[in-house]
Amino acid sequence: MTDVFGLSHKDPSPVVQSGKHEQVVFCSDERSGLHAIIAIYSTALGPGLGGTRFYPYGNEQAALADVLNLSRAMAYKNSLAGLDHGGAKAVIIGDPATDKSEALLRAYGRFIESLGGRYYTACDVGTYSEDMDVVARESSYVTGRTEAHGGAGDSSILTAFGVFQGMLAAAEHVYGAPSLKGRRVGVEGVGKVGHRLVDHLIEEGAEVVICDVNDIAVDHVRRRHPSIDVVADAVALSSADIDVYAPCALGGALDDATVARLNAKIVCGGANNQLAHPGVDKQLAERGIAYAPDYVVNSGGVIQVADEIEGFNMARARARAAKIFDTTSKIFKLADEEGVPPSAAADRLAERRMSEIGRLRGIWLRR
């Protein structure tokens, strides 16, 4: 295990050069094939908490860029979710379908344990609760485990619920009432989170149109809800006649071209890092499209796994996730008052809490 700071590293990310992250750790175990990076952005509010992404990145630099961005987003997400956790994330470089093994996951668990509680891990793209059970055989700092092992199980349950709460708040902001009944919602990606979001929308009385690169996922949703419409791809969905656009696949869904063709009045989805570059949020605002910041509305999952650390209770976790509605409403109100995009308003609220609570660590306590 090597800490990136103080070491020479080929073509280091500008974020690493700026020193904004507290710690970036490279983890390698040749025999199991483990090649991972753990990034801790901030522990101002408490131990870093964020999932482990298992993904076949093209190179280490791409993996590093992703984990740096994701860990920063987790700091802001955890702050606005009201959690006593800082922001962190990890990526394992490889194809989970072929490279994942017990040995690799247990080696990874030992690296987490070596950080002494600065980082709590959980599931993300390419990892599941069953994987966390294996990682936990080597580390105490693992959450998002299966119910059989005392965990919260699938965190997509409250992630989808939180996105739905954020969408209701956006509807109130745009249409004057927290209802999606009769509204047409386009959901891009109907995997872990997206298919559960569709369940909430149908129950609410919304009309739903979906797309996904995975035909099996589409067929699964259509069997559950025969009334939904399906379009060929993300381009067709974003340009469709819809009221709400919900990106629930991978990040970067909102680029210049997508924003230009959007007919929706609301963007609210479960994907992380939806804005392809800084300035997209301003473009959305200029077009009169209400953007519910992704790291606010998709925080239900981290609320769920954080609750597990103190002994999981679904009713308590769900009540906390329901507050995403209030937080989203507060962000829209602040954005209007200060004349800034909602993403900027969300950043300000998150940074304010990190600063106000983080400074309390300067009050010395005897342990």
Secondary structure, 3 states (H helix, E strand, C coil): CEECCCCCCCCCCHHHHHCCCCEEEEEEECCCCEEEEEEEEECCCCCEEEEEEEECCCCHHHHHHHHHHHHHHHHHHHHHCCCCCEEEEEEEECCHHHHCCHHHHHHHHHHHHHCCCCEEEEECCCCCHHHHHHHCCCCCCECCCCHHHCCCCCCHHHHHHHHHHHHHHHHHHHHCCCCCCCCEEEEECCCCCHHHHHHHHHHHCCEEEEECCCHHHHHHHHHHCCCCEECCCHHHHHCCCCCEEEECCCCCCECHHHHHHCCCCEECCCCCCCECCCCHHHHHHHCCCEECCHHHHCCHHHHHHHHHHCCCCHHHHHHHHHCHHHHHHHHHHHHHHHCCCHHHHHHHHHHHHHHHHHHHHHCCCCC
